[in-house]
Amino acid sequence: MASPGKKAYPLRIDPAVWDALVRLAATEMRSTNAQIEYLLREALARRGIRPGGEPPPELKD
């Protein structure tokens, strides 16, 4: 069951990438879904993008 307030999205993904995600999630004690969200947030942060529309630190007044 999806968490309240979260958007469900069907994702087509290469089986080898999926297997790597499952293994990584297990080693970091996360669900595969939580691991995907964690990695997406990490990738956005590296690009200076913050979910929710908050500007990156260098753009704040």
mmCIF file as Biopython writes it, N, C-alpha, C and O atoms, coordinates in Angstrom:
data_model
#
loop_
_atom_site.group_PDB
_atom_site.id
_atom_site.type_symbol
_atom_site.label_atom_id
_atom_site.label_alt_id
_atom_site.label_comp_id
_atom_site.label_asym_id
_atom_site.label_entity_id
_atom_site.label_seq_id
_atom_site.pdbx_PDB_ins_code
_atom_site.Cartn_x
_atom_site.Cartn_y
_atom_site.Cartn_z
_atom_site.occupancy
_atom_site.B_iso_or_equiv
_atom_site.auth_seq_id
_atom_site.auth_asym_id
_atom_site.pdbx_PDB_model_num
ATOM 1   N N  . MET A ? 1  ? 0.841  -1.189 0.000   1.0 0.0 1  A 1 
ATOM 2   C CA . MET A ? 1  ? 0.000  0.000  0.000   1.0 0.0 1  A 1 
ATOM 3   C C  . MET A ? 1  ? 0.884  1.249  0.000   1.0 0.0 1  A 1 
ATOM 4   O O  . MET A ? 1  ? 1.853  1.335  0.754   1.0 0.0 1  A 1 
ATOM 5   N N  . ALA A ? 2  ? 0.546  2.189  -0.832  1.0 0.0 2  A 1 
ATOM 6   C CA . ALA A ? 2  ? 1.321  3.424  -0.933  1.0 0.0 2  A 1 
ATOM 7   C C  . ALA A ? 2  ? 1.131  4.282  0.312   1.0 0.0 2  A 1 
ATOM 8   O O  . ALA A ? 2  ? 0.066  4.282  0.931   1.0 0.0 2  A 1 
ATOM 9   N N  . SER A ? 3  ? 2.172  5.003  0.660   1.0 0.0 3  A 1 
ATOM 10  C CA . SER A ? 3  ? 2.093  5.924  1.795   1.0 0.0 3  A 1 
ATOM 11  C C  . SER A ? 3  ? 1.196  7.094  1.445   1.0 0.0 3  A 1 
ATOM 12  O O  . SER A ? 3  ? 1.197  7.550  0.301   1.0 0.0 3  A 1 
ATOM 13  N N  . PRO A ? 4  ? 0.421  7.596  2.417   1.0 0.0 4  A 1 
ATOM 14  C CA . PRO A ? 4  ? -0.420 8.768  2.141   1.0 0.0 4  A 1 
ATOM 15  C C  . PRO A ? 4  ? 0.441  9.961  1.715   1.0 0.0 4  A 1 
ATOM 16  O O  . PRO A ? 4  ? 1.513  10.196 2.274   1.0 0.0 4  A 1 
ATOM 17  N N  . GLY A ? 5  ? -0.031 10.692 0.739   1.0 0.0 5  A 1 
ATOM 18  C CA . GLY A ? 5  ? 0.689  11.873 0.283   1.0 0.0 5  A 1 
ATOM 19  C C  . GLY A ? 5  ? 1.827  11.590 -0.676  1.0 0.0 5  A 1 
ATOM 20  O O  . GLY A ? 5  ? 2.503  12.521 -1.114  1.0 0.0 5  A 1 
ATOM 21  N N  . LYS A ? 6  ? 2.057  10.334 -1.012  1.0 0.0 6  A 1 
ATOM 22  C CA . LYS A ? 6  ? 3.130  10.002 -1.951  1.0 0.0 6  A 1 
ATOM 23  C C  . LYS A ? 6  ? 2.532  9.645  -3.293  1.0 0.0 6  A 1 
ATOM 24  O O  . LYS A ? 6  ? 1.452  9.059  -3.366  1.0 0.0 6  A 1 
ATOM 25  N N  . LYS A ? 7  ? 3.223  9.993  -4.340  1.0 0.0 7  A 1 
ATOM 26  C CA . LYS A ? 7  ? 2.791  9.721  -5.704  1.0 0.0 7  A 1 
ATOM 27  C C  . LYS A ? 7  ? 3.260  8.331  -6.113  1.0 0.0 7  A 1 
ATOM 28  O O  . LYS A ? 7  ? 4.447  8.022  -6.007  1.0 0.0 7  A 1 
ATOM 29  N N  . ALA A ? 8  ? 2.345  7.496  -6.578  1.0 0.0 8  A 1 
ATOM 30  C CA . ALA A ? 8  ? 2.699  6.184  -7.114  1.0 0.0 8  A 1 
ATOM 31  C C  . ALA A ? 8  ? 3.057  6.352  -8.588  1.0 0.0 8  A 1 
ATOM 32  O O  . ALA A ? 8  ? 2.391  7.091  -9.313  1.0 0.0 8  A 1 
ATOM 33  N N  . TYR A ? 9  ? 4.108  5.667  -9.028  1.0 0.0 9  A 1 
ATOM 34  C CA . TYR A ? 9  ? 4.550  5.789  -10.408 1.0 0.0 9  A 1 
ATOM 35  C C  . TYR A ? 9  ? 5.109  4.446  -10.869 1.0 0.0 9  A 1 
ATOM 36  O O  . TYR A ? 9  ? 6.058  3.935  -10.274 1.0 0.0 9  A 1 
ATOM 37  N N  . PRO A ? 10 ? 4.528  3.867  -11.926 1.0 0.0 10 A 1 
ATOM 38  C CA . PRO A ? 10 ? 5.082  2.612  -12.434 1.0 0.0 10 A 1 
ATOM 39  C C  . PRO A ? 10 ? 6.425  2.879  -13.116 1.0 0.0 10 A 1 
ATOM 40  O O  . PRO A ? 10 ? 6.549  3.808  -13.914 1.0 0.0 10 A 1 
ATOM 41  N N  . LEU A ? 11 ? 7.403  2.078  -12.802 1.0 0.0 11 A 1 
ATOM 42  C CA . LEU A ? 11 ? 8.757  2.303  -13.311 1.0 0.0 11 A 1 
ATOM 43  C C  . LEU A ? 11 ? 9.232  1.076  -14.074 1.0 0.0 11 A 1 
ATOM 44  O O  . LEU A ? 11 ? 9.255  -0.030 -13.535 1.0 0.0 11 A 1 
ATOM 45  N N  . ARG A ? 12 ? 9.605  1.276  -15.315 1.0 0.0 12 A 1 
ATOM 46  C CA . ARG A ? 12 ? 10.217 0.203  -16.093 1.0 0.0 12 A 1 
ATOM 47  C C  . ARG A ? 12 ? 11.721 0.337  -15.916 1.0 0.0 12 A 1 
ATOM 48  O O  . ARG A ? 12 ? 12.292 1.396  -16.179 1.0 0.0 12 A 1 
ATOM 49  N N  . ILE A ? 13 ? 12.358 -0.733 -15.473 1.0 0.0 13 A 1 
ATOM 50  C CA . ILE A ? 13 ? 13.774 -0.654 -15.143 1.0 0.0 13 A 1 
ATOM 51  C C  . ILE A ? 13 ? 14.493 -1.930 -15.584 1.0 0.0 13 A 1 
ATOM 52  O O  . ILE A ? 13 ? 13.934 -3.025 -15.523 1.0 0.0 13 A 1 
ATOM 53  N N  . ASP A ? 14 ? 15.703 -1.775 -16.016 1.0 0.0 14 A 1 
ATOM 54  C CA . ASP A ? 14 ? 16.525 -2.902 -16.432 1.0 0.0 14 A 1 
ATOM 55  C C  . ASP A ? 14 ? 16.663 -3.892 -15.266 1.0 0.0 14 A 1 
ATOM 56  O O  . ASP A ? 14 ? 16.915 -3.474 -14.136 1.0 0.0 14 A 1 
ATOM 57  N N  . PRO A ? 15 ? 16.502 -5.184 -15.521 1.0 0.0 15 A 1 
ATOM 58  C CA . PRO A ? 15 ? 16.591 -6.167 -14.442 1.0 0.0 15 A 1 
ATOM 59  C C  . PRO A ? 15 ? 17.914 -6.144 -13.674 1.0 0.0 15 A 1 
ATOM 60  O O  . PRO A ? 15 ? 17.934 -6.379 -12.465 1.0 0.0 15 A 1 
ATOM 61  N N  . ALA A ? 16 ? 19.008 -5.864 -14.364 1.0 0.0 16 A 1 
ATOM 62  C CA . ALA A ? 16 ? 20.304 -5.812 -13.675 1.0 0.0 16 A 1 
ATOM 63  C C  . ALA A ? 16 ? 20.364 -4.618 -12.719 1.0 0.0 16 A 1 
ATOM 64  O O  . ALA A ? 16 ? 20.927 -4.720 -11.629 1.0 0.0 16 A 1 
ATOM 65  N N  . VAL A ? 17 ? 19.786 -3.490 -13.129 1.0 0.0 17 A 1 
ATOM 66  C CA . VAL A ? 17 ? 19.736 -2.318 -12.257 1.0 0.0 17 A 1 
ATOM 67  C C  . VAL A ? 17 ? 18.844 -2.613 -11.055 1.0 0.0 17 A 1 
ATOM 68  O O  . VAL A ? 17 ? 19.176 -2.254 -9.926  1.0 0.0 17 A 1 
ATOM 69  N N  . TRP A ? 18 ? 17.707 -3.270 -11.304 1.0 0.0 18 A 1 
ATOM 70  C CA . TRP A ? 18 ? 16.800 -3.634 -10.214 1.0 0.0 18 A 1 
ATOM 71  C C  . TRP A ? 18 ? 17.506 -4.525 -9.193  1.0 0.0 18 A 1 
ATOM 72  O O  . TRP A ? 18 ? 17.406 -4.297 -7.987  1.0 0.0 18 A 1 
ATOM 73  N N  . ASP A ? 19 ? 18.217 -5.536 -9.681  1.0 0.0 19 A 1 
ATOM 74  C CA . ASP A ? 19 ? 18.923 -6.447 -8.778  1.0 0.0 19 A 1 
ATOM 75  C C  . ASP A ? 19 ? 19.953 -5.696 -7.935  1.0 0.0 19 A 1 
ATOM 76  O O  . ASP A ? 19 ? 20.095 -5.962 -6.742  1.0 0.0 19 A 1 
ATOM 77  N N  . ALA A ? 20 ? 20.668 -4.760 -8.557  1.0 0.0 20 A 1 
ATOM 78  C CA . ALA A ? 20 ? 21.649 -3.965 -7.813  1.0 0.0 20 A 1 
ATOM 79  C C  . ALA A ? 20 ? 20.964 -3.111 -6.752  1.0 0.0 20 A 1 
ATOM 80  O O  . ALA A ? 20 ? 21.475 -2.973 -5.640  1.0 0.0 20 A 1 
ATOM 81  N N  . LEU A ? 21 ? 19.812 -2.539 -7.089  1.0 0.0 21 A 1 
ATOM 82  C CA . LEU A ? 21 ? 19.051 -1.734 -6.125  1.0 0.0 21 A 1 
ATOM 83  C C  . LEU A ? 21 ? 18.571 -2.572 -4.948  1.0 0.0 21 A 1 
ATOM 84  O O  . LEU A ? 21 ? 18.639 -2.136 -3.799  1.0 0.0 21 A 1 
ATOM 85  N N  . VAL A ? 22 ? 18.087 -3.774 -5.237  1.0 0.0 22 A 1 
ATOM 86  C CA . VAL A ? 22 ? 17.615 -4.672 -4.179  1.0 0.0 22 A 1 
ATOM 87  C C  . VAL A ? 22 ? 18.759 -5.011 -3.227  1.0 0.0 22 A 1 
ATOM 88  O O  . VAL A ? 22 ? 18.587 -4.973 -2.008  1.0 0.0 22 A 1 
ATOM 89  N N  . ARG A ? 23 ? 19.927 -5.342 -3.781  1.0 0.0 23 A 1 
ATOM 90  C CA . ARG A ? 23 ? 21.092 -5.671 -2.933  1.0 0.0 23 A 1 
ATOM 91  C C  . ARG A ? 23 ? 21.540 -4.464 -2.111  1.0 0.0 23 A 1 
ATOM 92  O O  . ARG A ? 23 ? 21.827 -4.597 -0.921  1.0 0.0 23 A 1 
ATOM 93  N N  . LEU A ? 24 ? 21.601 -3.299 -2.734  1.0 0.0 24 A 1 
ATOM 94  C CA . LEU A ? 24 ? 22.012 -2.086 -2.027  1.0 0.0 24 A 1 
ATOM 95  C C  . LEU A ? 24 ? 21.028 -1.751 -0.918  1.0 0.0 24 A 1 
ATOM 96  O O  . LEU A ? 24 ? 21.435 -1.414 0.194   1.0 0.0 24 A 1 
ATOM 97  N N  . ALA A ? 25 ? 19.744 -1.841 -1.209  1.0 0.0 25 A 1 
ATOM 98  C CA . ALA A ? 25 ? 18.719 -1.561 -0.203  1.0 0.0 25 A 1 
ATOM 99  C C  . ALA A ? 25 ? 18.864 -2.503 0.986   1.0 0.0 25 A 1 
ATOM 100 O O  . ALA A ? 25 ? 18.743 -2.075 2.134   1.0 0.0 25 A 1 
ATOM 101 N N  . ALA A ? 26 ? 19.120 -3.763 0.723   1.0 0.0 26 A 1 
ATOM 102 C CA . ALA A ? 26 ? 19.276 -4.740 1.810   1.0 0.0 26 A 1 
ATOM 103 C C  . ALA A ? 26 ? 20.485 -4.406 2.679   1.0 0.0 26 A 1 
ATOM 104 O O  . ALA A ? 26 ? 20.414 -4.509 3.904   1.0 0.0 26 A 1 
ATOM 105 N N  . THR A ? 27 ? 21.583 -4.010 2.063   1.0 0.0 27 A 1 
ATOM 106 C CA . THR A ? 27 ? 22.777 -3.690 2.856   1.0 0.0 27 A 1 
ATOM 107 C C  . THR A ? 27 ? 22.593 -2.412 3.667   1.0 0.0 27 A 1 
ATOM 108 O O  . THR A ? 27 ? 23.213 -2.251 4.718   1.0 0.0 27 A 1 
ATOM 109 N N  . GLU A ? 28 ? 21.740 -1.497 3.184   1.0 0.0 28 A 1 
ATOM 110 C CA . GLU A ? 28 ? 21.502 -0.240 3.893   1.0 0.0 28 A 1 
ATOM 111 C C  . GLU A ? 28 ? 20.218 -0.279 4.727   1.0 0.0 28 A 1 
ATOM 112 O O  . GLU A ? 28 ? 19.763 0.744  5.240   1.0 0.0 28 A 1 
ATOM 113 N N  . MET A ? 29 ? 19.636 -1.494 4.853   1.0 0.0 29 A 1 
ATOM 114 C CA . MET A ? 29 ? 18.461 -1.704 5.701   1.0 0.0 29 A 1 
ATOM 115 C C  . MET A ? 29 ? 17.284 -0.806 5.295   1.0 0.0 29 A 1 
ATOM 116 O O  . MET A ? 29 ? 16.619 -0.217 6.147   1.0 0.0 29 A 1 
ATOM 117 N N  . ARG A ? 30 ? 17.039 -0.712 3.999   1.0 0.0 30 A 1 
ATOM 118 C CA . ARG A ? 30 ? 15.908 0.049  3.467   1.0 0.0 30 A 1 
ATOM 119 C C  . ARG A ? 30 ? 15.094 -0.863 2.569   1.0 0.0 30 A 1 
ATOM 120 O O  . ARG A ? 30 ? 15.591 -1.885 2.096   1.0 0.0 30 A 1 
ATOM 121 N N  . SER A ? 31 ? 13.841 -0.492 2.334   1.0 0.0 31 A 1 
ATOM 122 C CA . SER A ? 31 ? 13.072 -1.166 1.295   1.0 0.0 31 A 1 
ATOM 123 C C  . SER A ? 31 ? 13.633 -0.711 -0.050  1.0 0.0 31 A 1 
ATOM 124 O O  . SER A ? 31 ? 14.300 0.320  -0.139  1.0 0.0 31 A 1 
ATOM 125 N N  . THR A ? 32 ? 13.361 -1.478 -1.075  1.0 0.0 32 A 1 
ATOM 126 C CA . THR A ? 32 ? 13.835 -1.085 -2.403  1.0 0.0 32 A 1 
ATOM 127 C C  . THR A ? 32 ? 13.225 0.250  -2.809  1.0 0.0 32 A 1 
ATOM 128 O O  . THR A ? 32 ? 13.907 1.091  -3.394  1.0 0.0 32 A 1 
ATOM 129 N N  . ASN A ? 33 ? 11.955 0.448  -2.506  1.0 0.0 33 A 1 
ATOM 130 C CA . ASN A ? 33 ? 11.303 1.716  -2.836  1.0 0.0 33 A 1 
ATOM 131 C C  . ASN A ? 33 ? 11.974 2.883  -2.106  1.0 0.0 33 A 1 
ATOM 132 O O  . ASN A ? 33 ? 12.241 3.923  -2.709  1.0 0.0 33 A 1 
ATOM 133 N N  . ALA A ? 34 ? 12.243 2.713  -0.817  1.0 0.0 34 A 1 
ATOM 134 C CA . ALA A ? 34 ? 12.904 3.774  -0.045  1.0 0.0 34 A 1 
ATOM 135 C C  . ALA A ? 34 ? 14.308 4.037  -0.584  1.0 0.0 34 A 1 
ATOM 136 O O  . ALA A ? 34 ? 14.768 5.179  -0.591  1.0 0.0 34 A 1 
ATOM 137 N N  . GLN A ? 35 ? 14.985 2.989  -1.032  1.0 0.0 35 A 1 
ATOM 138 C CA . GLN A ? 35 ? 16.333 3.156  -1.596  1.0 0.0 35 A 1 
ATOM 139 C C  . GLN A ? 35 ? 16.283 3.962  -2.876  1.0 0.0 35 A 1 
ATOM 140 O O  . GLN A ? 35 ? 17.126 4.834  -3.090  1.0 0.0 35 A 1 
ATOM 141 N N  . ILE A ? 36 ? 15.313 3.688  -3.730  1.0 0.0 36 A 1 
ATOM 142 C CA . ILE A ? 36 ? 15.170 4.452  -4.978  1.0 0.0 36 A 1 
ATOM 143 C C  . ILE A ? 36 ? 14.914 5.922  -4.654  1.0 0.0 36 A 1 
ATOM 144 O O  . ILE A ? 36 ? 15.530 6.804  -5.253  1.0 0.0 36 A 1 
ATOM 145 N N  . GLU A ? 37 ? 14.013 6.190  -3.714  1.0 0.0 37 A 1 
ATOM 146 C CA . GLU A ? 37 ? 13.725 7.583  -3.342  1.0 0.0 37 A 1 
ATOM 147 C C  . GLU A ? 37 ? 14.973 8.249  -2.755  1.0 0.0 37 A 1 
ATOM 148 O O  . GLU A ? 37 ? 15.260 9.405  -3.064  1.0 0.0 37 A 1 
ATOM 149 N N  . TYR A ? 38 ? 15.706 7.535  -1.921  1.0 0.0 38 A 1 
ATOM 150 C CA . TYR A ? 38 ? 16.938 8.071  -1.325  1.0 0.0 38 A 1 
ATOM 151 C C  . TYR A ? 38 ? 17.943 8.443  -2.424  1.0 0.0 38 A 1 
ATOM 152 O O  . TYR A ? 38 ? 18.530 9.524  -2.394  1.0 0.0 38 A 1 
ATOM 153 N N  . LEU A ? 39 ? 18.133 7.543  -3.387  1.0 0.0 39 A 1 
ATOM 154 C CA . LEU A ? 39 ? 19.093 7.814  -4.458  1.0 0.0 39 A 1 
ATOM 155 C C  . LEU A ? 39 ? 18.633 8.967  -5.351  1.0 0.0 39 A 1 
ATOM 156 O O  . LEU A ? 39 ? 19.457 9.756  -5.814  1.0 0.0 39 A 1 
ATOM 157 N N  . LEU A ? 40 ? 17.336 9.069  -5.594  1.0 0.0 40 A 1 
ATOM 158 C CA . LEU A ? 40 ? 16.832 10.199 -6.382  1.0 0.0 40 A 1 
ATOM 159 C C  . LEU A ? 40 ? 17.053 11.519 -5.650  1.0 0.0 40 A 1 
ATOM 160 O O  . LEU A ? 40 ? 17.469 12.506 -6.256  1.0 0.0 40 A 1 
ATOM 161 N N  . ARG A ? 41 ? 16.775 11.538 -4.350  1.0 0.0 41 A 1 
ATOM 162 C CA . ARG A ? 41 ? 17.000 12.764 -3.572  1.0 0.0 41 A 1 
ATOM 163 C C  . ARG A ? 41 ? 18.484 13.134 -3.543  1.0 0.0 41 A 1 
ATOM 164 O O  . ARG A ? 41 ? 18.840 14.308 -3.637  1.0 0.0 41 A 1 
ATOM 165 N N  . GLU A ? 42 ? 19.339 12.125 -3.412  1.0 0.0 42 A 1 
ATOM 166 C CA . GLU A ? 42 ? 20.788 12.350 -3.415  1.0 0.0 42 A 1 
ATOM 167 C C  . GLU A ? 42 ? 21.239 12.942 -4.757  1.0 0.0 42 A 1 
ATOM 168 O O  . GLU A ? 42 ? 22.042 13.875 -4.787  1.0 0.0 42 A 1 
ATOM 169 N N  . ALA A ? 43 ? 20.723 12.401 -5.860  1.0 0.0 43 A 1 
ATOM 170 C CA . ALA A ? 43 ? 21.073 12.913 -7.190  1.0 0.0 43 A 1 
ATOM 171 C C  . ALA A ? 43 ? 20.577 14.345 -7.373  1.0 0.0 43 A 1 
ATOM 172 O O  . ALA A ? 43 ? 21.286 15.177 -7.939  1.0 0.0 43 A 1 
ATOM 173 N N  . LEU A ? 44 ? 19.371 14.638 -6.903  1.0 0.0 44 A 1 
ATOM 174 C CA . LEU A ? 44 ? 18.853 16.011 -6.991  1.0 0.0 44 A 1 
ATOM 175 C C  . LEU A ? 44 ? 19.706 16.971 -6.169  1.0 0.0 44 A 1 
ATOM 176 O O  . LEU A ? 44 ? 20.018 18.070 -6.628  1.0 0.0 44 A 1 
ATOM 177 N N  . ALA A ? 45 ? 20.084 16.569 -4.963  1.0 0.0 45 A 1 
ATOM 178 C CA . ALA A ? 45 ? 20.900 17.426 -4.094  1.0 0.0 45 A 1 
ATOM 179 C C  . ALA A ? 45 ? 22.246 17.744 -4.752  1.0 0.0 45 A 1 
ATOM 180 O O  . ALA A ? 45 ? 22.737 18.869 -4.655  1.0 0.0 45 A 1 
ATOM 181 N N  . ARG A ? 46 ? 22.840 16.753 -5.419  1.0 0.0 46 A 1 
ATOM 182 C CA . ARG A ? 46 ? 24.118 16.991 -6.111  1.0 0.0 46 A 1 
ATOM 183 C C  . ARG A ? 46 ? 23.968 18.041 -7.201  1.0 0.0 46 A 1 
ATOM 184 O O  . ARG A ? 46 ? 24.940 18.700 -7.569  1.0 0.0 46 A 1 
ATOM 185 N N  . ARG A ? 47 ? 22.760 18.198 -7.715  1.0 0.0 47 A 1 
ATOM 186 C CA . ARG A ? 47 ? 22.498 19.193 -8.757  1.0 0.0 47 A 1 
ATOM 187 C C  . ARG A ? 47 ? 21.937 20.484 -8.185  1.0 0.0 47 A 1 
ATOM 188 O O  . ARG A ? 47 ? 21.555 21.387 -8.929  1.0 0.0 47 A 1 
ATOM 189 N N  . GLY A ? 48 ? 21.889 20.568 -6.864  1.0 0.0 48 A 1 
ATOM 190 C CA . GLY A ? 48 ? 21.411 21.784 -6.228  1.0 0.0 48 A 1 
ATOM 191 C C  . GLY A ? 48 ? 19.900 21.931 -6.238  1.0 0.0 48 A 1 
ATOM 192 O O  . GLY A ? 48 ? 19.376 23.034 -6.082  1.0 0.0 48 A 1 
ATOM 193 N N  . ILE A ? 49 ? 19.203 20.822 -6.422  1.0 0.0 49 A 1 
ATOM 194 C CA . ILE A ? 49 ? 17.740 20.848 -6.474  1.0 0.0 49 A 1 
ATOM 195 C C  . ILE A ? 49 ? 17.206 20.254 -5.181  1.0 0.0 49 A 1 
ATOM 196 O O  . ILE A ? 49 ? 17.602 19.163 -4.772  1.0 0.0 49 A 1 
ATOM 197 N N  . ARG A ? 50 ? 16.295 20.991 -4.541  1.0 0.0 50 A 1 
ATOM 198 C CA . ARG A ? 50 ? 15.680 20.510 -3.314  1.0 0.0 50 A 1 
ATOM 199 C C  . ARG A ? 50 ? 14.200 20.287 -3.537  1.0 0.0 50 A 1 
ATOM 200 O O  . ARG A ? 50 ? 13.492 21.200 -3.962  1.0 0.0 50 A 1 
ATOM 201 N N  . PRO A ? 51 ? 13.717 19.069 -3.251  1.0 0.0 51 A 1 
ATOM 202 C CA . PRO A ? 51 ? 12.280 18.814 -3.400  1.0 0.0 51 A 1 
ATOM 203 C C  . PRO A ? 51 ? 11.469 19.787 -2.551  1.0 0.0 51 A 1 
ATOM 204 O O  . PRO A ? 51 ? 11.891 20.180 -1.463  1.0 0.0 51 A 1 
ATOM 205 N N  . GLY A ? 52 ? 10.315 20.165 -3.054  1.0 0.0 52 A 1 
ATOM 206 C CA . GLY A ? 52 ? 9.453  21.085 -2.326  1.0 0.0 52 A 1 
ATOM 207 C C  . GLY A ? 52 ? 9.645  22.531 -2.726  1.0 0.0 52 A 1 
ATOM 208 O O  . GLY A ? 52 ? 8.985  23.411 -2.174  1.0 0.0 52 A 1 
ATOM 209 N N  . GLY A ? 53 ? 10.528 22.801 -3.667  1.0 0.0 53 A 1 
ATOM 210 C CA . GLY A ? 53 ? 10.691 24.143 -4.170  1.0 0.0 53 A 1 
ATOM 211 C C  . GLY A ? 53 ? 11.615 25.043 -3.374  1.0 0.0 53 A 1 
ATOM 212 O O  . GLY A ? 53 ? 11.779 26.213 -3.719  1.0 0.0 53 A 1 
ATOM 213 N N  . GLU A ? 54 ? 12.229 24.519 -2.302  1.0 0.0 54 A 1 
ATOM 214 C CA . GLU A ? 54 ? 13.164 25.341 -1.529  1.0 0.0 54 A 1 
ATOM 215 C C  . GLU A ? 54 ? 14.409 25.583 -2.376  1.0 0.0 54 A 1 
ATOM 216 O O  . GLU A ? 54 ? 14.981 24.634 -2.912  1.0 0.0 54 A 1 
ATOM 217 N N  . PRO A ? 55 ? 14.836 26.841 -2.504  1.0 0.0 55 A 1 
ATOM 218 C CA . PRO A ? 55 ? 16.013 27.112 -3.357  1.0 0.0 55 A 1 
ATOM 219 C C  . PRO A ? 55 ? 17.286 26.591 -2.717  1.0 0.0 55 A 1 
ATOM 220 O O  . PRO A ? 55 ? 17.366 26.478 -1.494  1.0 0.0 55 A 1 
ATOM 221 N N  . PRO A ? 56 ? 18.286 26.272 -3.537  1.0 0.0 56 A 1 
ATOM 222 C CA . PRO A ? 56 ? 19.561 25.856 -2.983  1.0 0.0 56 A 1 
ATOM 223 C C  . PRO A ? 56 ? 20.192 26.984 -2.165  1.0 0.0 56 A 1 
ATOM 224 O O  . PRO A ? 56 ? 19.854 28.149 -2.374  1.0 0.0 56 A 1 
ATOM 225 N N  . PRO A ? 57 ? 21.090 26.670 -1.250  1.0 0.0 57 A 1 
ATOM 226 C CA . PRO A ? 57 ? 21.671 27.693 -0.364  1.0 0.0 57 A 1 
ATOM 227 C C  . PRO A ? 57 ? 22.262 28.885 -1.093  1.0 0.0 57 A 1 
ATOM 228 O O  . PRO A ? 57 ? 22.145 30.013 -0.615  1.0 0.0 57 A 1 
ATOM 229 N N  . GLU A ? 58 ? 22.897 28.663 -2.247  1.0 0.0 58 A 1 
ATOM 230 C CA . GLU A ? 58 ? 23.545 29.776 -2.952  1.0 0.0 58 A 1 
ATOM 231 C C  . GLU A ? 58 ? 22.549 30.743 -3.573  1.0 0.0 58 A 1 
ATOM 232 O O  . GLU A ? 58 ? 22.937 31.840 -3.975  1.0 0.0 58 A 1 
ATOM 233 N N  . LEU A ? 59 ? 21.257 30.364 -3.666  1.0 0.0 59 A 1 
ATOM 234 C CA . LEU A ? 59 ? 20.253 31.252 -4.234  1.0 0.0 59 A 1 
ATOM 235 C C  . LEU A ? 59 ? 19.398 31.929 -3.169  1.0 0.0 59 A 1 
ATOM 236 O O  . LEU A ? 59 ? 18.572 32.780 -3.499  1.0 0.0 59 A 1 
ATOM 237 N N  . LYS A ? 60 ? 19.575 31.575 -1.918  1.0 0.0 60 A 1 
ATOM 238 C CA . LYS A ? 60 ? 18.787 32.209 -0.847  1.0 0.0 60 A 1 
ATOM 239 C C  . LYS A ? 60 ? 19.315 33.599 -0.569  1.0 0.0 60 A 1 
ATOM 240 O O  . LYS A ? 60 ? 20.513 33.854 -0.696  1.0 0.0 60 A 1 
ATOM 241 N N  . ASP A ? 61 ? 18.417 34.504 -0.187  1.0 0.0 61 A 1 
ATOM 242 C CA . ASP A ? 61 ? 18.837 35.877 0.144   1.0 0.0 61 A 1 
ATOM 243 C C  . ASP A ? 61 ? 19.400 35.948 1.544   1.0 0.0 61 A 1 
ATOM 244 O O  . ASP A ? 61 ? 19.802 37.021 1.994   1.0 0.0 61 A 1 
#
